[in-house]
Amino acid sequence: MSPRPVAVLAFLLIAAFAAPAPAAAEIAPDDAKTFIQSMGDQAIAILQQKSMSLDQREDRFRGILADGFAIPLIGKFVLGSLWPKATPEQQQQYLSLFSEWIVKTYAIRFGGYSGEKFSVTDTKINDQDKDVFVGTRIDRPEGKPSVMASWRVRQIDGKPKIVDIQVDGVSMLVTHRSEFAAVGNNGGINAVLNSLKQRIAKLQQQKAG
């Protein structure tokens, strides 16, 4: 797997997920903007640390993921109709594996900081649930085209959380949901759990190599 530019950075990680449930409370556009800018700055700061090992990078991204993403909401939506069929133990195992898979996938893909610049371009309130979409641009060096993305931010338990990101108009949440549905339809929740374990093991081998 070749490294992807920070363009699809911790943020594609981010990359990825949304939840259709209504927001518990509205979040001010300025607060959502500050939140996303701060996360972008944190991600780039990690990539600037040339001496940081991949394990250390994973730990740092794991912290960003836990703080900035609504993982239970995201994971539950991605699993779709299989979620209520799973036991509490299976649900917990799934969320743990899902989070680890995301962290390892993007920690390996990043490959290093190469001069990209992250900035917020605009904010827009969703009329239906009052989530805030925060538009961002990642400028890349050497004349490469900028990458535009839209982060969906929701206030959950009094804190801003990312619940989806769209790149080129495509929701990464929907992409993962379709992928997991295909696996689950053939073998249920255990097939999804085994698939995640295999993916994590493969990424671990790739990192070791």
N, C-alpha and C positions, 0 to 999 in steps of 0.2 A: 504494500500500500504506500503510495507516494505521499509525502507531507502536503497538506493543503495550506495555503496562506492563511495568516491570522484572520483573513477575511471571513472565513467561515469558522472562526475561532471558537473560543470558549462559548461563543455566542451561537454558533451553530449547535452547539451543545444544547447548546443552549438551543439552540437550534431547534427547537424541535417540538414544542409541545403546547397544547392548549387545552382548555377545558370549557365546555359549553355551559356549565352551570352559571347562574347569575352571580354577580359580585355581591359580597356581603356588605361592602361599603364602598363609596366612591373614593377615588384617589385623585388628587389634584394633578393636572398635567405637569406643572413645574416639579412636583415631587417625583413623578414617574421619570421625567427627563433627568433629574439629578441622580436618581437611582441607576438608570441605565448607563449614564456617563461614568459613574463611579465604578460600575462593574467592568466597563470597557477599560478604564484606566488600570484596574487591578489585574486584568488579564494580560495586558501589554507589559505591565511591570514584571509579571512572572516570566514572560518570554524574554525580557531584557537580561535576566539573570543567566549569563552564559555558563556559570559554574554549577548551576542547579542540575541535579541528576533527574532522570525521568521519573524515578520514584518520588522525589521531592516535588516535582511538577504535578504529579498525580495527586499528591496530598493537598497541594495548594488549590488545584482545580476542584477537588472534592469538597473543600471548604466553601468555595464560591458557589458550587452547585447546591450545597445544602442551605446556604444562606439566601441565595437568590432565586431558586426555582421551587415551584410548588410540586415537589416530587410525588407525594402521595396522590395528588389530584391528577398530575400528568400520567403517572404510571397506571392509575385506575382507568383513565380514559383510553389509553393506548391498548390495554388488555381487553377493553370492550365487554362483550357479553360473558366472557370467561370469568370476570372478576367475581360476580355473586356466586358462581359455581365453585370457586376455590375455597378451601378451608382457611381459617385465620392464619394457620402456620404457612400454608402455601402463599397466601397474600403477602405475608411478611418476607418470606424468602424471595418472592418475585420482586418486590420493591428493592430489596437489598441487591439482588443480581442486576436488575435494570439500572440502578444508579451506578454500580461498578462498571457495567458495560459501557455506559455513556462516558464515564470519566476516562477509562482506559483507551477507548476509541479516539477521543480527541486529544488526549495527552500525547499519543503516538503520532497523530496526524500533524500536530503543530510544527514540530521539527525545529523551531527556533524563530526568533524575532528578526525580521529583515527590513524594518523601516516603515511598516504600515502605520497609518494614523487613523484613529477612530474618533468620530464626531457625531453628535446628534444633529439632525437636520430639521425635524418638525415633530409635533405631537398632534394627536387627533383623538377625540373622545368618541367611543362607540355608543351610538344612541340607544341601543338595546339594553346593554348591561352596564354601561358607564365605565367599562375597561378603557384604558388609555393605550393607544398604539403609538409607540415612539419610533420614528424613522431614524435610521442611522446610515452613515456612509463610511466605508473603509477605503481610504486612498492607498494605492499600492505603488511601489517604486518602479522605476524603469519603464514608465509609460503604460503600465498595465491598467486595464479598466478598473474603475472603482466598483466596489460591491455594495449594493443597497439592500437593506433589510428593515423589517418592521417588527418590533418587539411588542407583544401584548402584555401589559402590566395590570395586575389586579391587586387590590388591597385585601389581604387575608390575615385575620387575627391582628389587625392593626399594623401590618407590615407589607410593603410592596413586594410582590412576587411575580416572576415571569411565568406565564401560562402558555405562551406560544410564540413562535417566530415565523415570519414568512420571508422567504427569499425568492425573488422573481415571481411573487404572487402565489407561491406554493407553501402551504402549511406543512411544516415538518412533522407535526403531530399526526396529521391525517396520513402521511406517508408511513410512519411507523405503525399506526393502527392497522392499516391494510396489510402490512408485512406480518404482524403478529397474528392477525386473523387467519391468514393463510396457513401458518404453522399450527395454530390452535385447532383449526377445523379438521386437521388430519390426526391429531393426537391429544387434544384437550390441554389443560393447564400443565400437565407433566411434560408434554412435548415442548411447550414454551420455556419451561424451566430448564430442560435439558439443552435446548437450543442456546439459551443465554449462557449456560455453563460452558458449552463448547466454544462459543464466540469469545468468552473471556479467556479460556485456556489458549485459544489460538493467538489472541492478542498478547498474552503473557509470553508465549513462545517467540512471537515476532519481536517483542521488546528484548528478550534475552539474546536473540540472534543479532 
